Amino acid sequence: MTDDDDSNRCCWLLLLFLRLLLQFLLLLLLLLTQLLCSSCSSIIISLEDGRNVRLATAMSKSWNSFRLRP
């Protein structure tokens, strides 16, 4: 086995580790978002124009504005 094979194996293992770490962090973010949205559905915020909006509704509307359109 050559040094190139060892370095390629190390590179692939590092990429695999980083990919698994990223997937774990995304899953953790998803779970935290679900917990936040379930707990903030009862929180009501007041907007500048005097309207009262639930925090979960405001978060979902802001998320929709960032969504990519085809």
Residue pairs with C-beta under 8 A, 6 or more apart in sequence:
37 56
37 59
40 54
40 55
40 56
40 59
41 54
41 55
41 56
42 54
43 54
43 55
43 56
44 52
44 53
44 54
44 55
45 52
45 53
45 54
45 55
45 58
46 52
47 53
